[in-house]
């Protein structure tokens, strides 16, 4: 039976991947300690999280279904003759 999986405070939504040597989770991660201990870095992290939330909650305007016929690569050859 597995216990709870700690989340990385620097990568929202991702589990702690123990990317630092001898780390057991975010509670003793040196990178988390440095970012959370620095006011400027913590503010940038908050801005980044807010931008990511805004982007995730906004409806995607570009999807394969409503993509324009022409783009920088030209038309999709698989779609030729399907009129």
mmCIF file of the N, C-alpha and C atoms, coordinates in Angstrom:
data_MODEL
# 
_entry.id   MODEL 
# 
loop_
_atom_site.group_PDB 
_atom_site.id 
_atom_site.type_symbol 
_atom_site.label_atom_id 
_atom_site.label_alt_id 
_atom_site.label_comp_id 
_atom_site.label_asym_id 
_atom_site.label_entity_id 
_atom_site.label_seq_id 
_atom_site.pdbx_PDB_ins_code 
_atom_site.Cartn_x 
_atom_site.Cartn_y 
_atom_site.Cartn_z 
_atom_site.occupancy 
_atom_site.B_iso_or_equiv 
_atom_site.pdbx_formal_charge 
_atom_site.auth_seq_id 
_atom_site.auth_comp_id 
_atom_site.auth_asym_id 
_atom_site.auth_atom_id 
_atom_site.pdbx_PDB_model_num 
ATOM 1   N N  . UNK A 1 1  ? 0.846   -1.174 0.000   1.00 0.00 ? 1  UNK A N  1 
ATOM 2   C CA . UNK A 1 1  ? 0.000   0.000  0.000   1.00 0.00 ? 1  UNK A CA 1 
ATOM 3   C C  . UNK A 1 1  ? 0.888   1.233  0.000   1.00 0.00 ? 1  UNK A C  1 
ATOM 4   N N  . UNK A 1 2  ? 0.733   2.071  -0.993  1.00 0.00 ? 2  UNK A N  1 
ATOM 5   C CA . UNK A 1 2  ? 1.555   3.268  -1.127  1.00 0.00 ? 2  UNK A CA 1 
ATOM 6   C C  . UNK A 1 2  ? 0.957   4.411  -0.318  1.00 0.00 ? 2  UNK A C  1 
ATOM 7   N N  . UNK A 1 3  ? 1.855   5.236  0.207   1.00 0.00 ? 3  UNK A N  1 
ATOM 8   C CA . UNK A 1 3  ? 1.414   6.408  0.958   1.00 0.00 ? 3  UNK A CA 1 
ATOM 9   C C  . UNK A 1 3  ? 1.121   7.562  0.023   1.00 0.00 ? 3  UNK A C  1 
ATOM 10  N N  . UNK A 1 4  ? 0.844   8.717  0.591   1.00 0.00 ? 4  UNK A N  1 
ATOM 11  C CA . UNK A 1 4  ? 0.570   9.885  -0.242  1.00 0.00 ? 4  UNK A CA 1 
ATOM 12  C C  . UNK A 1 4  ? 1.808   10.300 -1.031  1.00 0.00 ? 4  UNK A C  1 
ATOM 13  N N  . UNK A 1 5  ? 1.586   10.779 -2.229  1.00 0.00 ? 5  UNK A N  1 
ATOM 14  C CA . UNK A 1 5  ? 2.683   11.207 -3.095  1.00 0.00 ? 5  UNK A CA 1 
ATOM 15  C C  . UNK A 1 5  ? 2.854   12.716 -2.935  1.00 0.00 ? 5  UNK A C  1 
ATOM 16  N N  . UNK A 1 6  ? 4.029   13.166 -2.467  1.00 0.00 ? 6  UNK A N  1 
ATOM 17  C CA . UNK A 1 6  ? 4.223   14.607 -2.301  1.00 0.00 ? 6  UNK A CA 1 
ATOM 18  C C  . UNK A 1 6  ? 4.289   15.315 -3.646  1.00 0.00 ? 6  UNK A C  1 
ATOM 19  N N  . UNK A 1 7  ? 3.718   16.510 -3.710  1.00 0.00 ? 7  UNK A N  1 
ATOM 20  C CA . UNK A 1 7  ? 3.719   17.323 -4.930  1.00 0.00 ? 7  UNK A CA 1 
ATOM 21  C C  . UNK A 1 7  ? 4.886   18.300 -4.888  1.00 0.00 ? 7  UNK A C  1 
ATOM 22  N N  . UNK A 1 8  ? 5.457   18.563 -6.037  1.00 0.00 ? 8  UNK A N  1 
ATOM 23  C CA . UNK A 1 8  ? 6.555   19.520 -6.148  1.00 0.00 ? 8  UNK A CA 1 
ATOM 24  C C  . UNK A 1 8  ? 5.977   20.932 -6.124  1.00 0.00 ? 8  UNK A C  1 
ATOM 25  N N  . UNK A 1 9  ? 6.402   21.781 -5.190  1.00 0.00 ? 9  UNK A N  1 
ATOM 26  C CA . UNK A 1 9  ? 5.876   23.145 -5.152  1.00 0.00 ? 9  UNK A CA 1 
ATOM 27  C C  . UNK A 1 9  ? 6.396   24.023 -6.286  1.00 0.00 ? 9  UNK A C  1 
ATOM 28  N N  . UNK A 1 10 ? 7.436   23.599 -6.970  1.00 0.00 ? 10 UNK A N  1 
ATOM 29  C CA . UNK A 1 10 ? 8.007   24.393 -8.059  1.00 0.00 ? 10 UNK A CA 1 
ATOM 30  C C  . UNK A 1 10 ? 7.429   24.017 -9.412  1.00 0.00 ? 10 UNK A C  1 
ATOM 31  N N  . UNK A 1 11 ? 6.861   22.815 -9.524  1.00 0.00 ? 11 UNK A N  1 
ATOM 32  C CA . UNK A 1 11 ? 6.228   22.353 -10.768 1.00 0.00 ? 11 UNK A CA 1 
ATOM 33  C C  . UNK A 1 11 ? 4.806   21.936 -10.424 1.00 0.00 ? 11 UNK A C  1 
ATOM 34  N N  . UNK A 1 12 ? 3.885   22.877 -10.451 1.00 0.00 ? 12 UNK A N  1 
ATOM 35  C CA . UNK A 1 12 ? 2.507   22.573 -10.031 1.00 0.00 ? 12 UNK A CA 1 
ATOM 36  C C  . UNK A 1 12 ? 1.914   21.388 -10.794 1.00 0.00 ? 12 UNK A C  1 
ATOM 37  N N  . UNK A 1 13 ? 1.302   20.500 -10.037 1.00 0.00 ? 13 UNK A N  1 
ATOM 38  C CA . UNK A 1 13 ? 0.658   19.339 -10.643 1.00 0.00 ? 13 UNK A CA 1 
ATOM 39  C C  . UNK A 1 13 ? 1.559   18.128 -10.775 1.00 0.00 ? 13 UNK A C  1 
ATOM 40  N N  . UNK A 1 14 ? 2.860   18.328 -10.676 1.00 0.00 ? 14 UNK A N  1 
ATOM 41  C CA . UNK A 1 14 ? 3.794   17.213 -10.810 1.00 0.00 ? 14 UNK A CA 1 
ATOM 42  C C  . UNK A 1 14 ? 4.160   16.659 -9.437  1.00 0.00 ? 14 UNK A C  1 
ATOM 43  N N  . UNK A 1 15 ? 4.331   15.349 -9.344  1.00 0.00 ? 15 UNK A N  1 
ATOM 44  C CA . UNK A 1 15 ? 4.794   14.792 -8.077  1.00 0.00 ? 15 UNK A CA 1 
ATOM 45  C C  . UNK A 1 15 ? 6.267   15.113 -7.877  1.00 0.00 ? 15 UNK A C  1 
ATOM 46  N N  . UNK A 1 16 ? 6.708   15.062 -6.642  1.00 0.00 ? 16 UNK A N  1 
ATOM 47  C CA . UNK A 1 16 ? 8.125   15.268 -6.349  1.00 0.00 ? 16 UNK A CA 1 
ATOM 48  C C  . UNK A 1 16 ? 8.892   14.109 -6.981  1.00 0.00 ? 16 UNK A C  1 
ATOM 49  N N  . UNK A 1 17 ? 9.833   14.442 -7.849  1.00 0.00 ? 17 UNK A N  1 
ATOM 50  C CA . UNK A 1 17 ? 10.579  13.392 -8.548  1.00 0.00 ? 17 UNK A CA 1 
ATOM 51  C C  . UNK A 1 17 ? 11.911  13.090 -7.879  1.00 0.00 ? 17 UNK A C  1 
ATOM 52  N N  . UNK A 1 18 ? 12.123  13.671 -6.702  1.00 0.00 ? 18 UNK A N  1 
ATOM 53  C CA . UNK A 1 18 ? 13.365  13.456 -5.958  1.00 0.00 ? 18 UNK A CA 1 
ATOM 54  C C  . UNK A 1 18 ? 14.572  13.749 -6.843  1.00 0.00 ? 18 UNK A C  1 
ATOM 55  N N  . UNK A 1 19 ? 14.532  14.908 -7.505  1.00 0.00 ? 19 UNK A N  1 
ATOM 56  C CA . UNK A 1 19 ? 15.566  15.259 -8.485  1.00 0.00 ? 19 UNK A CA 1 
ATOM 57  C C  . UNK A 1 19 ? 16.885  15.665 -7.836  1.00 0.00 ? 19 UNK A C  1 
ATOM 58  N N  . UNK A 1 20 ? 16.898  15.892 -6.544  1.00 0.00 ? 20 UNK A N  1 
ATOM 59  C CA . UNK A 1 20 ? 18.132  16.220 -5.836  1.00 0.00 ? 20 UNK A CA 1 
ATOM 60  C C  . UNK A 1 20 ? 18.614  14.974 -5.083  1.00 0.00 ? 20 UNK A C  1 
ATOM 61  N N  . UNK A 1 21 ? 19.905  14.840 -4.982  1.00 0.00 ? 21 UNK A N  1 
ATOM 62  C CA . UNK A 1 21 ? 20.499  13.693 -4.298  1.00 0.00 ? 21 UNK A CA 1 
ATOM 63  C C  . UNK A 1 21 ? 20.190  13.733 -2.798  1.00 0.00 ? 21 UNK A C  1 
ATOM 64  N N  . UNK A 1 22 ? 19.866  12.623 -2.209  1.00 0.00 ? 22 UNK A N  1 
ATOM 65  C CA . UNK A 1 22 ? 19.594  12.455 -0.779  1.00 0.00 ? 22 UNK A CA 1 
ATOM 66  C C  . UNK A 1 22 ? 18.367  13.229 -0.308  1.00 0.00 ? 22 UNK A C  1 
ATOM 67  N N  . UNK A 1 23 ? 17.406  13.441 -1.179  1.00 0.00 ? 23 UNK A N  1 
ATOM 68  C CA . UNK A 1 23 ? 16.182  14.157 -0.830  1.00 0.00 ? 23 UNK A CA 1 
ATOM 69  C C  . UNK A 1 23 ? 15.063  13.144 -0.670  1.00 0.00 ? 23 UNK A C  1 
ATOM 70  N N  . UNK A 1 24 ? 14.223  13.353 0.344   1.00 0.00 ? 24 UNK A N  1 
ATOM 71  C CA . UNK A 1 24 ? 13.092  12.452 0.559   1.00 0.00 ? 24 UNK A CA 1 
ATOM 72  C C  . UNK A 1 24 ? 11.773  13.081 0.145   1.00 0.00 ? 24 UNK A C  1 
ATOM 73  N N  . UNK A 1 25 ? 11.799  14.344 -0.262  1.00 0.00 ? 25 UNK A N  1 
ATOM 74  C CA . UNK A 1 25 ? 10.594  15.048 -0.694  1.00 0.00 ? 25 UNK A CA 1 
ATOM 75  C C  . UNK A 1 25 ? 10.821  16.548 -0.676  1.00 0.00 ? 25 UNK A C  1 
ATOM 76  N N  . UNK A 1 26 ? 9.782   17.333 -0.911  1.00 0.00 ? 26 UNK A N  1 
ATOM 77  C CA . UNK A 1 26 ? 9.933   18.787 -0.956  1.00 0.00 ? 26 UNK A CA 1 
ATOM 78  C C  . UNK A 1 26 ? 10.378  19.384 0.376   1.00 0.00 ? 26 UNK A C  1 
ATOM 79  N N  . UNK A 1 27 ? 10.090  18.678 1.468   1.00 0.00 ? 27 UNK A N  1 
ATOM 80  C CA . UNK A 1 27 ? 10.419  19.216 2.782   1.00 0.00 ? 27 UNK A CA 1 
ATOM 81  C C  . UNK A 1 27 ? 11.920  19.354 3.019   1.00 0.00 ? 27 UNK A C  1 
ATOM 82  N N  . UNK A 1 28 ? 12.744  18.580 2.329   1.00 0.00 ? 28 UNK A N  1 
ATOM 83  C CA . UNK A 1 28 ? 14.194  18.728 2.499   1.00 0.00 ? 28 UNK A CA 1 
ATOM 84  C C  . UNK A 1 28 ? 14.917  18.931 1.165   1.00 0.00 ? 28 UNK A C  1 
ATOM 85  N N  . UNK A 1 29 ? 14.205  19.482 0.196   1.00 0.00 ? 29 UNK A N  1 
ATOM 86  C CA . UNK A 1 29 ? 14.782  19.763 -1.118  1.00 0.00 ? 29 UNK A CA 1 
ATOM 87  C C  . UNK A 1 29 ? 15.510  21.108 -1.074  1.00 0.00 ? 29 UNK A C  1 
ATOM 88  N N  . UNK A 1 30 ? 16.759  21.110 -1.478  1.00 0.00 ? 30 UNK A N  1 
ATOM 89  C CA . UNK A 1 30 ? 17.549  22.334 -1.471  1.00 0.00 ? 30 UNK A CA 1 
ATOM 90  C C  . UNK A 1 30 ? 17.021  23.377 -2.433  1.00 0.00 ? 30 UNK A C  1 
ATOM 91  N N  . UNK A 1 31 ? 16.543  22.950 -3.595  1.00 0.00 ? 31 UNK A N  1 
ATOM 92  C CA . UNK A 1 31 ? 16.024  23.897 -4.578  1.00 0.00 ? 31 UNK A CA 1 
ATOM 93  C C  . UNK A 1 31 ? 14.748  24.573 -4.066  1.00 0.00 ? 31 UNK A C  1 
ATOM 94  N N  . UNK A 1 32 ? 13.865  23.806 -3.457  1.00 0.00 ? 32 UNK A N  1 
ATOM 95  C CA . UNK A 1 32 ? 12.646  24.378 -2.879  1.00 0.00 ? 32 UNK A CA 1 
ATOM 96  C C  . UNK A 1 32 ? 13.022  25.357 -1.771  1.00 0.00 ? 32 UNK A C  1 
ATOM 97  N N  . UNK A 1 33 ? 13.994  24.991 -0.958  1.00 0.00 ? 33 UNK A N  1 
ATOM 98  C CA . UNK A 1 33 ? 14.457  25.865 0.126   1.00 0.00 ? 33 UNK A CA 1 
ATOM 99  C C  . UNK A 1 33 ? 14.979  27.188 -0.421  1.00 0.00 ? 33 UNK A C  1 
ATOM 100 N N  . UNK A 1 34 ? 15.786  27.125 -1.482  1.00 0.00 ? 34 UNK A N  1 
ATOM 101 C CA . UNK A 1 34 ? 16.350  28.346 -2.061  1.00 0.00 ? 34 UNK A CA 1 
ATOM 102 C C  . UNK A 1 34 ? 15.270  29.235 -2.677  1.00 0.00 ? 34 UNK A C  1 
ATOM 103 N N  . UNK A 1 35 ? 14.359  28.634 -3.428  1.00 0.00 ? 35 UNK A N  1 
ATOM 104 C CA . UNK A 1 35 ? 13.314  29.423 -4.088  1.00 0.00 ? 35 UNK A CA 1 
ATOM 105 C C  . UNK A 1 35 ? 12.374  30.040 -3.058  1.00 0.00 ? 35 UNK A C  1 
ATOM 106 N N  . UNK A 1 36 ? 11.949  29.260 -2.093  1.00 0.00 ? 36 UNK A N  1 
ATOM 107 C CA . UNK A 1 36 ? 11.004  29.770 -1.103  1.00 0.00 ? 36 UNK A CA 1 
ATOM 108 C C  . UNK A 1 36 ? 11.657  30.752 -0.133  1.00 0.00 ? 36 UNK A C  1 
ATOM 109 N N  . UNK A 1 37 ? 12.974  30.697 0.002   1.00 0.00 ? 37 UNK A N  1 
ATOM 110 C CA . UNK A 1 37 ? 13.685  31.612 0.894   1.00 0.00 ? 37 UNK A CA 1 
ATOM 111 C C  . UNK A 1 37 ? 14.041  32.937 0.246   1.00 0.00 ? 37 UNK A C  1 
ATOM 112 N N  . UNK A 1 38 ? 13.900  33.050 -1.062  1.00 0.00 ? 38 UNK A N  1 
ATOM 113 C CA . UNK A 1 38 ? 14.251  34.274 -1.785  1.00 0.00 ? 38 UNK A CA 1 
ATOM 114 C C  . UNK A 1 38 ? 12.965  34.969 -2.232  1.00 0.00 ? 38 UNK A C  1 
ATOM 115 N N  . UNK A 1 39 ? 12.779  36.209 -1.775  1.00 0.00 ? 39 UNK A N  1 
ATOM 116 C CA . UNK A 1 39 ? 11.534  36.928 -2.081  1.00 0.00 ? 39 UNK A CA 1 
ATOM 117 C C  . UNK A 1 39 ? 11.307  37.095 -3.577  1.00 0.00 ? 39 UNK A C  1 
ATOM 118 N N  . UNK A 1 40 ? 12.355  37.452 -4.318  1.00 0.00 ? 40 UNK A N  1 
ATOM 119 C CA . UNK A 1 40 ? 12.208  37.682 -5.760  1.00 0.00 ? 40 UNK A CA 1 
ATOM 120 C C  . UNK A 1 40 ? 11.853  36.387 -6.490  1.00 0.00 ? 40 UNK A C  1 
ATOM 121 N N  . UNK A 1 41 ? 12.525  35.289 -6.144  1.00 0.00 ? 41 UNK A N  1 
ATOM 122 C CA . UNK A 1 41 ? 12.230  34.006 -6.791  1.00 0.00 ? 41 UNK A CA 1 
ATOM 123 C C  . UNK A 1 41 ? 10.828  33.518 -6.436  1.00 0.00 ? 41 UNK A C  1 
ATOM 124 N N  . UNK A 1 42 ? 10.436  33.719 -5.176  1.00 0.00 ? 42 UNK A N  1 
ATOM 125 C CA . UNK A 1 42 ? 9.098   33.299 -4.759  1.00 0.00 ? 42 UNK A CA 1 
ATOM 126 C C  . UNK A 1 42 ? 8.026   34.101 -5.502  1.00 0.00 ? 42 UNK A C  1 
ATOM 127 N N  . UNK A 1 43 ? 8.277   35.409 -5.710  1.00 0.00 ? 43 UNK A N  1 
ATOM 128 C CA . UNK A 1 43 ? 7.332   36.230 -6.472  1.00 0.00 ? 43 UNK A CA 1 
ATOM 129 C C  . UNK A 1 43 ? 7.248   35.769 -7.925  1.00 0.00 ? 43 UNK A C  1 
ATOM 130 N N  . UNK A 1 44 ? 8.388   35.443 -8.529  1.00 0.00 ? 44 UNK A N  1 
ATOM 131 C CA . UNK A 1 44 ? 8.392   34.947 -9.912  1.00 0.00 ? 44 UNK A CA 1 
ATOM 132 C C  . UNK A 1 44 ? 7.657   33.617 -10.012 1.00 0.00 ? 44 UNK A C  1 
ATOM 133 N N  . UNK A 1 45 ? 7.828   32.762 -9.007  1.00 0.00 ? 45 UNK A N  1 
ATOM 134 C CA . UNK A 1 45 ? 7.116   31.481 -8.991  1.00 0.00 ? 45 UNK A CA 1 
ATOM 135 C C  . UNK A 1 45 ? 5.610   31.714 -8.918  1.00 0.00 ? 45 UNK A C  1 
ATOM 136 N N  . UNK A 1 46 ? 5.191   32.667 -8.088  1.00 0.00 ? 46 UNK A N  1 
ATOM 137 C CA . UNK A 1 46 ? 3.763   32.974 -7.976  1.00 0.00 ? 46 UNK A CA 1 
ATOM 138 C C  . UNK A 1 46 ? 3.218   33.503 -9.302  1.00 0.00 ? 46 UNK A C  1 
ATOM 139 N N  . UNK A 1 47 ? 3.977   34.368 -9.980  1.00 0.00 ? 47 UNK A N  1 
ATOM 140 C CA . UNK A 1 47 ? 3.555   34.884 -11.289 1.00 0.00 ? 47 UNK A CA 1 
ATOM 141 C C  . UNK A 1 47 ? 3.447   33.749 -12.302 1.00 0.00 ? 47 UNK A C  1 
ATOM 142 N N  . UNK A 1 48 ? 4.417   32.858 -12.270 1.00 0.00 ? 48 UNK A N  1 
ATOM 143 C CA . UNK A 1 48 ? 4.428   31.732 -13.201 1.00 0.00 ? 48 UNK A CA 1 
ATOM 144 C C  . UNK A 1 48 ? 3.227   30.812 -12.959 1.00 0.00 ? 48 UNK A C  1 
ATOM 145 N N  . UNK A 1 49 ? 2.928   30.539 -11.697 1.00 0.00 ? 49 UNK A N  1 
ATOM 146 C CA . UNK A 1 49 ? 1.781   29.691 -11.370 1.00 0.00 ? 49 UNK A CA 1 
ATOM 147 C C  . UNK A 1 49 ? 0.478   30.347 -11.814 1.00 0.00 ? 49 UNK A C  1 
ATOM 148 N N  . UNK A 1 50 ? 0.371   31.665 -11.588 1.00 0.00 ? 50 UNK A N  1 
ATOM 149 C CA . UNK A 1 50 ? -0.846  32.380 -11.969 1.00 0.00 ? 50 UNK A CA 1 
ATOM 150 C C  . UNK A 1 50 ? -1.027  32.356 -13.483 1.00 0.00 ? 50 UNK A C  1 
ATOM 151 N N  . UNK A 1 51 ? 0.065   32.553 -14.228 1.00 0.00 ? 51 UNK A N  1 
ATOM 152 C CA . UNK A 1 51 ? -0.009  32.522 -15.693 1.00 0.00 ? 51 UNK A CA 1 
ATOM 153 C C  . UNK A 1 51 ? -0.388  31.129 -16.189 1.00 0.00 ? 51 UNK A C  1 
ATOM 154 N N  . UNK A 1 52 ? 0.159   30.092 -15.547 1.00 0.00 ? 52 UNK A N  1 
ATOM 155 C CA . UNK A 1 52 ? -0.161  28.717 -15.944 1.00 0.00 ? 52 UNK A CA 1 
ATOM 156 C C  . UNK A 1 52 ? -1.629  28.401 -15.671 1.00 0.00 ? 52 UNK A C  1 
ATOM 157 N N  . UNK A 1 53 ? -2.152  28.873 -14.534 1.00 0.00 ? 53 UNK A N  1 
ATOM 158 C CA . UNK A 1 53 ? -3.565  28.648 -14.223 1.00 0.00 ? 53 UNK A CA 1 
ATOM 159 C C  . UNK A 1 53 ? -4.458  29.369 -15.218 1.00 0.00 ? 53 UNK A C  1 
ATOM 160 N N  . UNK A 1 54 ? -4.076  30.600 -15.565 1.00 0.00 ? 54 UNK A N  1 
ATOM 161 C CA . UNK A 1 54 ? -4.866  31.379 -16.515 1.00 0.00 ? 54 UNK A CA 1 
ATOM 162 C C  . UNK A 1 54 ? -4.869  30.705 -17.881 1.00 0.00 ? 54 UNK A C  1 
ATOM 163 N N  . UNK A 1 55 ? -3.707  30.206 -18.299 1.00 0.00 ? 55 UNK A N  1 
ATOM 164 C CA . UNK A 1 55 ? -3.599  29.531 -19.592 1.00 0.00 ? 55 UNK A CA 1 
ATOM 165 C C  . UNK A 1 55 ? -4.404  28.233 -19.595 1.00 0.00 ? 55 UNK A C  1 
ATOM 166 N N  . UNK A 1 56 ? -4.366  27.503 -18.484 1.00 0.00 ? 56 UNK A N  1 
ATOM 167 C CA . UNK A 1 56 ? -5.084  26.231 -18.413 1.00 0.00 ? 56 UNK A CA 1 
ATOM 168 C C  . UNK A 1 56 ? -6.596  26.438 -18.382 1.00 0.00 ? 56 UNK A C  1 
ATOM 169 N N  . UNK A 1 57 ? -7.043  27.533 -17.778 1.00 0.00 ? 57 UNK A N  1 
ATOM 170 C CA . UNK A 1 57 ? -8.484  27.751 -17.678 1.00 0.00 ? 57 UNK A CA 1 
ATOM 171 C C  . UNK A 1 57 ? -9.062  28.412 -18.927 1.00 0.00 ? 57 UNK A C  1 
ATOM 172 N N  . UNK A 1 58 ? -8.213  29.036 -19.738 1.00 0.00 ? 58 UNK A N  1 
ATOM 173 C CA . UNK A 1 58 ? -8.688  29.685 -20.965 1.00 0.00 ? 58 UNK A CA 1 
ATOM 174 C C  . UNK A 1 58 ? -8.968  28.633 -22.027 1.00 0.00 ? 58 UNK A C  1 
ATOM 175 N N  . UNK A 1 59 ? -10.047 28.790 -22.775 1.00 0.00 ? 59 UNK A N  1 
ATOM 176 C CA . UNK A 1 59 ? -10.317 27.821 -23.847 1.00 0.00 ? 59 UNK A CA 1 
ATOM 177 C C  . UNK A 1 59 ? -9.255  27.927 -24.932 1.00 0.00 ? 59 UNK A C  1 
ATOM 178 N N  . UNK A 1 60 ? -8.876  26.808 -25.441 1.00 0.00 ? 60 UNK A N  1 
ATOM 179 C CA . UNK A 1 60 ? -7.852  26.774 -26.482 1.00 0.00 ? 60 UNK A CA 1 
ATOM 180 C C  . UNK A 1 60 ? -8.449  27.253 -27.796 1.00 0.00 ? 60 UNK A C  1 
ATOM 181 N N  . UNK A 1 61 ? -7.857  28.306 -28.350 1.00 0.00 ? 61 UNK A N  1 
ATOM 182 C CA . UNK A 1 61 ? -8.349  28.828 -29.621 1.00 0.00 ? 61 UNK A CA 1 
ATOM 183 C C  . UNK A 1 61 ? -7.785  28.047 -30.795 1.00 0.00 ? 61 UNK A C  1 
ATOM 184 N N  . UNK A 1 62 ? -6.612  27.478 -30.626 1.00 0.00 ? 62 UNK A N  1 
ATOM 185 C CA . UNK A 1 62 ? -5.995  26.713 -31.709 1.00 0.00 ? 62 UNK A CA 1 
ATOM 186 C C  . UNK A 1 62 ? -6.094  25.226 -31.384 1.00 0.00 ? 62 UNK A C  1 
ATOM 187 N N  . UNK A 1 63 ? -6.912  24.558 -32.096 1.00 0.00 ? 63 UNK A N  1 
ATOM 188 C CA . UNK A 1 63 ? -6.978  23.114 -31.985 1.00 0.00 ? 63 UNK A CA 1 
ATOM 189 C C  . UNK A 1 63 ? -6.933  22.571 -33.409 1.00 0.00 ? 63 UNK A C  1 
ATOM 190 N N  . UNK A 1 64 ? -6.626  21.312 -33.575 1.00 0.00 ? 64 UNK A N  1 
ATOM 191 C CA . UNK A 1 64 ? -6.579  20.753 -34.929 1.00 0.00 ? 64 UNK A CA 1 
ATOM 192 C C  . UNK A 1 64 ? -7.907  20.888 -35.668 1.00 0.00 ? 64 UNK A C  1 
ATOM 193 N N  . UNK A 1 65 ? -9.001  21.000 -34.931 1.00 0.00 ? 65 UNK A N  1 
ATOM 194 C CA . UNK A 1 65 ? -10.305 21.082 -35.582 1.00 0.00 ? 65 UNK A CA 1 
ATOM 195 C C  . UNK A 1 65 ? -10.610 22.464 -36.145 1.00 0.00 ? 65 UNK A C  1 
ATOM 196 N N  . UNK A 1 66 ? -10.060 23.519 -35.512 1.00 0.00 ? 66 UNK A N  1 
ATOM 197 C CA . UNK A 1 66 ? -10.351 24.857 -36.015 1.00 0.00 ? 66 UNK A CA 1 
ATOM 198 C C  . UNK A 1 66 ? -9.095  25.572 -36.498 1.00 0.00 ? 66 UNK A C  1 
ATOM 199 N N  . UNK A 1 67 ? -8.076  24.814 -36.864 1.00 0.00 ? 67 UNK A N  1 
ATOM 200 C CA . UNK A 1 67 ? -6.839  25.402 -37.376 1.00 0.00 ? 67 UNK A CA 1 
ATOM 201 C C  . UNK A 1 67 ? -7.086  25.949 -38.775 1.00 0.00 ? 67 UNK A C  1 
ATOM 202 N N  . UNK A 1 68 ? -6.416  27.030 -39.120 1.00 0.00 ? 68 UNK A N  1 
ATOM 203 C CA . UNK A 1 68 ? -6.594  27.573 -40.474 1.00 0.00 ? 68 UNK A CA 1 
ATOM 204 C C  . UNK A 1 68 ? -6.052  26.606 -41.524 1.00 0.00 ? 68 UNK A C  1 
ATOM 205 N N  . UNK A 1 69 ? -6.568  26.735 -42.749 1.00 0.00 ? 69 UNK A N  1 
ATOM 206 C CA . UNK A 1 69 ? -6.130  25.852 -43.827 1.00 0.00 ? 69 UNK A CA 1 
ATOM 207 C C  . UNK A 1 69 ? -4.673  26.084 -44.190 1.00 0.00 ? 69 UNK A C  1 
ATOM 208 N N  . UNK A 1 70 ? -4.240  27.314 -44.116 1.00 0.00 ? 70 UNK A N  1 
ATOM 209 C CA . UNK A 1 70 ? -2.863  27.648 -44.483 1.00 0.00 ? 70 UNK A CA 1 
ATOM 210 C C  . UNK A 1 70 ? -2.069  27.990 -43.229 1.00 0.00 ? 70 UNK A C  1 
ATOM 211 N N  . UNK A 1 71 ? -0.888  27.487 -43.136 1.00 0.00 ? 71 UNK A N  1 
ATOM 212 C CA . UNK A 1 71 ? 0.041   27.911 -42.096 1.00 0.00 ? 71 UNK A CA 1 
ATOM 213 C C  . UNK A 1 71 ? 1.411   28.032 -42.733 1.00 0.00 ? 71 UNK A C  1 
ATOM 214 N N  . UNK A 1 72 ? 2.445   28.196 -41.936 1.00 0.00 ? 72 UNK A N  1 
ATOM 215 C CA . UNK A 1 72 ? 3.766   28.435 -42.511 1.00 0.00 ? 72 UNK A CA 1 
ATOM 216 C C  . UNK A 1 72 ? 4.281   27.248 -43.320 1.00 0.00 ? 72 UNK A C  1 
ATOM 217 N N  . UNK A 1 73 ? 3.707   26.077 -43.140 1.00 0.00 ? 73 UNK A N  1 
ATOM 218 C CA . UNK A 1 73 ? 4.147   24.899 -43.885 1.00 0.00 ? 73 UNK A CA 1 
ATOM 219 C C  . UNK A 1 73 ? 3.260   24.610 -45.089 1.00 0.00 ? 73 UNK A C  1 
ATOM 220 N N  . UNK A 1 74 ? 2.194   25.370 -45.251 1.00 0.00 ? 74 UNK A N  1 
ATOM 221 C CA . UNK A 1 74 ? 1.283   25.125 -46.363 1.00 0.00 ? 74 UNK A CA 1 
ATOM 222 C C  . UNK A 1 74 ? 0.149   24.209 -45.939 1.00 0.00 ? 74 UNK A C  1 
ATOM 223 N N  . UNK A 1 75 ? -0.628  23.786 -46.909 1.00 0.00 ? 75 UNK A N  1 
ATOM 224 C CA . UNK A 1 75 ? -1.764  22.921 -46.599 1.00 0.00 ? 75 UNK A CA 1 
ATOM 225 C C  . UNK A 1 75 ? -1.290  21.507 -46.304 1.00 0.00 ? 75 UNK A C  1 
ATOM 226 N N  . UNK A 1 76 ? -2.086  20.809 -45.560 1.00 0.00 ? 76 UNK A N  1 
ATOM 227 C CA . UNK A 1 76 ? -1.783  19.427 -45.215 1.00 0.00 ? 76 UNK A CA 1 
ATOM 228 C C  . UNK A 1 76 ? -2.073  18.554 -46.431 1.00 0.00 ? 76 UNK A C  1 
ATOM 229 N N  . UNK A 1 77 ? -1.073  17.848 -46.963 1.00 0.00 ? 77 UNK A N  1 
ATOM 230 C CA . UNK A 1 77 ? -1.299  17.045 -48.165 1.00 0.00 ? 77 UNK A CA 1 
ATOM 231 C C  . UNK A 1 77 ? -2.317  15.925 -47.947 1.00 0.00 ? 77 UNK A C  1 
ATOM 232 N N  . UNK A 1 78 ? -2.537  15.509 -46.721 1.00 0.00 ? 78 UNK A N  1 
ATOM 233 C CA . UNK A 1 78 ? -3.521  14.459 -46.455 1.00 0.00 ? 78 UNK A CA 1 
ATOM 234 C C  . UNK A 1 78 ? -4.938  14.954 -46.667 1.00 0.00 ? 78 UNK A C  1 
ATOM 235 N N  . UNK A 1 79 ? -5.129  16.296 -46.654 1.00 0.00 ? 79 UNK A N  1 
ATOM 236 C CA . UNK A 1 79 ? -6.467  16.852 -46.794 1.00 0.00 ? 79 UNK A CA 1 
ATOM 237 C C  . UNK A 1 79 ? -6.811  17.218 -48.229 1.00 0.00 ? 79 UNK A C  1 
ATOM 238 N N  . UNK A 1 80 ? -5.860  17.105 -49.145 1.00 0.00 ? 80 UNK A N  1 
ATOM 239 C CA . UNK A 1 80 ? -6.109  17.480 -50.533 1.00 0.00 ? 80 UNK A CA 1 
ATOM 240 C C  . UNK A 1 80 ? -7.099  16.505 -51.170 1.00 0.00 ? 80 UNK A C  1 
ATOM 241 N N  . UNK A 1 81 ? -8.072  17.047 -51.863 1.00 0.00 ? 81 UNK A N  1 
ATOM 242 C CA . UNK A 1 81 ? -9.049  16.226 -52.564 1.00 0.00 ? 81 UNK A CA 1 
ATOM 243 C C  . UNK A 1 81 ? -10.153 15.690 -51.689 1.00 0.00 ? 81 UNK A C  1 
ATOM 244 N N  . UNK A 1 82 ? -10.292 16.195 -50.474 1.00 0.00 ? 82 UNK A N  1 
ATOM 245 C CA . UNK A 1 82 ? -11.344 15.720 -49.577 1.00 0.00 ? 82 UNK A CA 1 
ATOM 246 C C  . UNK A 1 82 ? -12.542 16.654 -49.550 1.00 0.00 ? 82 UNK A C  1 
ATOM 247 N N  . UNK A 1 83 ? -12.709 17.481 -50.570 1.00 0.00 ? 83 UNK A N  1 
ATOM 248 C CA . UNK A 1 83 ? -13.813 18.453 -50.578 1.00 0.00 ? 83 UNK A CA 1 
ATOM 249 C C  . UNK A 1 83 ? -15.135 17.805 -50.760 1.00 0.00 ? 83 UNK A C  1 
# 
